[in-house]
Amino acid sequence: MAAALDNVGVVYGSRAALGPFSLKLEPGEIVALVGPSGCGKSTALRLLAGLEQPTRGRVELLAGRGETSVVFQAPTLMPWATAQANVALPLRLAGVAKAQAETQARAALAQVRLAGSETVKPAQLSGGMAMRTSLARALVTGPKLLLLDEPFAALDEITRRDLAIDIHRLWDEQRPSIVFVTHNVAEAVFMAARVIVMTPGPGRLQSETRVDAPLPRPDGFRASALFRGLVEQVSASLAEAMAA
């Protein structure tokens, strides 16, 4: 087991935001969370990131300090710093020497196809390049747990698809456990080995669908009958959850 949410619930004031909800994540597994706005997907991610504590239930993590990375919907880059400095930041905060941190940051940028952009600042980056920079920053520490909170939401369809392929390639190299939050059912089926549909808030488990196909995905997977059938299956479960 890489991480688990054990019957967790989160309450903000008098409003229940999540739960009861349970999730078990295996080492190297990719799981997608899908559900309507306000169902608690991002709350579940914050629990796994250690950014907040549950009102009830338990959070179990095997990843140690510095071994969990989060990529948010907005790139959250330091606007005054270069791409290389942004990527090197978690290493510098961990006490890594400047020269070594810069070397690792350049390598991480190359991994996400941004070699040559080391000195570019965020204002000069496209949306896709900024998200790749955020992804490089998340991967530079070699995390065991990677949490992705709707990282493609603000991107065009072609960029979304390219980044999905890149994430699978990077996952294949490092094999972190990944939790991927999205509103997009097709994206969830493409990205994950297991798709969790959550009910409207407070989010609970509606259904779990396993995607029995290789990761990274083979060419043409989106056009396959398996992919189309699973998208329809997960979409139907989501519609059922929202109608309940």
Secondary structure as GFF3:
##gff-version 3
##sequence-region A 1 244
A	DSSP	beta_strand	3	12	.	.	.	ID=ss1
A	DSSP	beta_strand	15	25	.	.	.	ID=ss2
A	DSSP	beta_strand	30	34	.	.	.	ID=ss3
A	DSSP	alpha_helix	41	49	.	.	.	ID=ss4
A	DSSP	beta_strand	56	61	.	.	.	ID=ss5
A	DSSP	beta_strand	68	71	.	.	.	ID=ss6
A	DSSP	alpha_helix	83	93	.	.	.	ID=ss7
A	DSSP	alpha_helix	98	111	.	.	.	ID=ss8
A	DSSP	three_ten_helix	122	124	.	.	.	ID=ss9
A	DSSP	alpha_helix	127	139	.	.	.	ID=ss10
A	DSSP	beta_strand	145	149	.	.	.	ID=ss11
A	DSSP	alpha_helix	157	174	.	.	.	ID=ss12
A	DSSP	beta_strand	177	182	.	.	.	ID=ss13
A	DSSP	alpha_helix	185	191	.	.	.	ID=ss14
A	DSSP	beta_strand	194	198	.	.	.	ID=ss15
A	DSSP	beta_strand	205	210	.	.	.	ID=ss16
A	DSSP	three_ten_helix	221	223	.	.	.	ID=ss17
A	DSSP	alpha_helix	225	243	.	.	.	ID=ss18
###
